[in-house]
């Protein structure tokens, strides 16, 4: 029995609910974000419509790629809501 369970991973019984907990930054740094797709597929429909209305002519696909590059280089900047964080940045 001891050998059978020796390779099992033990989960933290009480994971932190704090989004600024260092464990989240470690996980973010080891797993790059790759959203891919186009802005209208990635953003919430309301956020996409608001940005298009406020900033006509902007290439949101390019801005999404730049935003993802920013997030990948700053693991402490993990947003709770991707669309809201994108719109606020």
Buried (B, 14 or more C-beta within 10 A) or exposed (E): EEEEEEEEEEEEEEEEEEEEEEEBBEEBEEEEBEBEEEBEEBBBEEBBEBBBEEEEEEEBEEBBBEBBEEBBEEBEBBBEEBBEBBBEE
